[in-house]
Every structure is written in structure tokens, then in C-alpha cells.
Amino acid sequence: MKTLAKNILGNGPEEDRIILNTYTGVSYSSITANLRNLYLLSKHVRQQRMIAKFSKIKSVNIEFNELVARIRLDH
């Protein structure tokens, strides 16, 4: 899973790099920490505290509709 995500994020054009991950059981922190072109990571989680320490996360949303609205607003 991590290799697949890294390949997708590393090979696509910059304008196509939006990550929508609603499954919190997988850690992407080691993948996203090394991506130079990643400028926005919006996350849908149940517990905001667990990801507050990651600087590349721009927004944290508990409700899925709020996450979609935030991504639309930013783009």
C-alpha cells in the first residue's frame, strides 16, 4: 500500500496531487514527509490529536462533507 501510494504521488503531475484518505488505520506520515511537491493534505479522522503533529496537514475534518467542502474551497 505504501509503495503504491508513493508511486502515484511521485509520478503524477503537480496539479493532480490531491490526497483523499478516509482510512486512518494506515500511516502515511513517512510517505508524505519526503514528498517535495505535496503542499496540501486534508484528512478525515475521528481523532484530531493523533495527526496534529504533522506539518503538511492543512486541515482536519471530522465530517466527510466538511472535508469535501474544504477541498473545493482550496481548489
TORKOL-4160 file (C-alpha; in steps of 0.2 Angstrom, whole numbers, padded with zeros to 4 digits, m for minus):
75
<pt num="1" X="0000" Y="0000" Z="0000"/>
<pt num="2" X="0014" Y="0012" Z="0004"/>
<pt num="3" X="0024" Y="0009" Z="m0011"/>
<pt num="4" X="0008" Y="0011" Z="m0022"/>
<pt num="5" X="0004" Y="0027" Z="m0014"/>
<pt num="6" X="0022" Y="0033" Z="m0016"/>
<pt num="7" X="0022" Y="0029" Z="m0034"/>
<pt num="8" X="0005" Y="0038" Z="m0038"/>
<pt num="9" X="0011" Y="0053" Z="m0028"/>
<pt num="10" X="0028" Y="0054" Z="m0035"/>
<pt num="11" X="0024" Y="0051" Z="m0054"/>
<pt num="12" X="0009" Y="0062" Z="m0057"/>
<pt num="13" X="0008" Y="0080" Z="m0062"/>
<pt num="14" X="0008" Y="0093" Z="m0048"/>
<pt num="15" X="m0010" Y="0099" Z="m0052"/>
<pt num="16" X="m0016" Y="0081" Z="m0050"/>
<pt num="17" X="m0010" Y="0079" Z="m0032"/>
<pt num="18" X="m0024" Y="0079" Z="m0021"/>
<pt num="19" X="m0025" Y="0066" Z="m0007"/>
<pt num="20" X="m0041" Y="0059" Z="0000"/>
<pt num="21" X="m0038" Y="0047" Z="0013"/>
<pt num="22" X="m0053" Y="0042" Z="0024"/>
<pt num="23" X="m0045" Y="0026" Z="0032"/>
<pt num="24" X="m0035" Y="0031" Z="0047"/>
<pt num="25" X="m0028" Y="0013" Z="0050"/>
<pt num="26" X="m0014" Y="0016" Z="0038"/>
<pt num="27" X="0001" Y="0028" Z="0042"/>
<pt num="28" X="0006" Y="0039" Z="0028"/>
<pt num="29" X="0017" Y="0051" Z="0038"/>
<pt num="30" X="0033" Y="0043" Z="0032"/>
<pt num="31" X="0027" Y="0044" Z="0014"/>
<pt num="32" X="0021" Y="0062" Z="0014"/>
<pt num="33" X="0036" Y="0068" Z="0025"/>
<pt num="34" X="0048" Y="0065" Z="0010"/>
<pt num="35" X="0037" Y="0072" Z="m0004"/>
<pt num="36" X="0043" Y="0089" Z="m0010"/>
<pt num="37" X="0028" Y="0093" Z="m0021"/>
<pt num="38" X="0015" Y="0089" Z="m0008"/>
<pt num="39" X="0008" Y="0106" Z="m0002"/>
<pt num="40" X="m0010" Y="0101" Z="0004"/>
<pt num="41" X="m0015" Y="0086" Z="0014"/>
<pt num="42" X="m0033" Y="0086" Z="0020"/>
<pt num="43" X="m0038" Y="0072" Z="0032"/>
<pt num="44" X="m0054" Y="0065" Z="0038"/>
<pt num="45" X="m0051" Y="0057" Z="0055"/>
<pt num="46" X="m0061" Y="0053" Z="0071"/>
<pt num="47" X="m0047" Y="0060" Z="0082"/>
<pt num="48" X="m0039" Y="0076" Z="0078"/>
<pt num="49" X="m0025" Y="0074" Z="0091"/>
<pt num="50" X="m0016" Y="0060" Z="0083"/>
<pt num="51" X="m0011" Y="0070" Z="0067"/>
<pt num="52" X="m0009" Y="0087" Z="0074"/>
<pt num="53" X="0010" Y="0085" Z="0074"/>
<pt num="54" X="0012" Y="0083" Z="0055"/>
<pt num="55" X="0016" Y="0100" Z="0047"/>
<pt num="56" X="0010" Y="0096" Z="0030"/>
<pt num="57" X="m0008" Y="0093" Z="0035"/>
<pt num="58" X="m0018" Y="0109" Z="0031"/>
<pt num="59" X="m0035" Y="0104" Z="0038"/>
<pt num="60" X="m0043" Y="0091" Z="0048"/>
<pt num="61" X="m0061" Y="0086" Z="0046"/>
<pt num="62" X="m0072" Y="0075" Z="0056"/>
<pt num="63" X="m0087" Y="0076" Z="0044"/>
<pt num="64" X="m0084" Y="0069" Z="0027"/>
<pt num="65" X="m0095" Y="0083" Z="0019"/>
<pt num="66" X="m0084" Y="0096" Z="0028"/>
<pt num="67" X="m0068" Y="0088" Z="0020"/>
<pt num="68" X="m0076" Y="0089" Z="0003"/>
<pt num="69" X="m0081" Y="0107" Z="0005"/>
<pt num="70" X="m0064" Y="0112" Z="0011"/>
<pt num="71" X="m0055" Y="0104" Z="m0004"/>
<pt num="72" X="m0067" Y="0113" Z="m0016"/>
<pt num="73" X="m0064" Y="0129" Z="m0007"/>
<pt num="74" X="m0045" Y="0127" Z="m0008"/>
<pt num="75" X="m0045" Y="0122" Z="m0026"/>
